[in-house]
Amino acid sequence: MSIQSSPSGKTSRTSQAILSQPKFSRCVGRFIARDQLARDVACLLEFEDAVSSWNCRSLQLRHGFDAYSPDFVAERQHDVLVIDAVGQHRPPPWISEAATREGFTYRTMSRGDIDPIRLKNCKDLLQCSGGEVSLGDRVRLLSVLDQQSSLTLAETLTVFQETKAIRGLANMVIGRFIEIDLDTALIGPETVVRRYRG
C-alpha cells in the first residue's frame, strides 16, 4: 500500500491507517511511503547504527526542468545518504548523478537487498514499542548488564517491574540503551542482550 496525498490534499482512509503505525523515533517529520518496500526500508533505517535521523521525501533534486524527491534522506556522521526503494517505482536515470552533484551519497534498495530475518525483527520491535520506560526499570536493567555484561532476553524480561517487559525491552533497543542481534535468528528467549556500544 502507498501513502500519498490525493489531488485534493486529503489522505485516504488507507493512507491514514498506514501513517498511524509504526511509530518511528528517528523519523523527522511525517512518515510517507510510496509502497510496502519503502515502508520496509524505513523499518531498517530505524535500527541502522550509522543513522542518527532520517526523513521521507524531503529532498527535491532537479535535472533541467525535471524534479524528483527520493524516498529517504538519512543523516550519518560523515555524510548524508539519499535512498530510493526500487520496486514497482523506478527513480529517474539522472538521480544518482544529481544527488552526487549536491554532495550526497546515493543508494537504491530493492527487495533482494533486505535480509528477511532482520526485517522481521525490526518490525516486531517497532510493533511492541511505544510509551516510556520507567527510570527505575532502565536503571535496573543497565546496572545488571554492567555487572553481568550480557543476559538472555528471557532473563532481561524479569528485570522490568514498572514497565510492560516486552514494551520496555523494545523501547530500550530503539532508544539505543541496549542491543540485540537482529541478523542471525528471529528474536527469542535465548537472544543475547547487551548494553549498546554503538
Secondary structure, 3 states (H helix, E strand, C coil): CCCCECCCCCECHHHHHHHHCCCCCCECCCCCCCCHHHHHHHHHHHCCCCEEEEEECCCCEEECCEEECCCEEEEECCCEEEEEECCCCCCCCCHHHHHHHCCCEEEEECHHHCCHHHHHHHHHHHHHCCCCCCHHHHHHHHHHHHHHCCEEHHHHHCCCCCCCHHHHHHHHHHCCCEEECCCCCCCCCCCEEEECCC
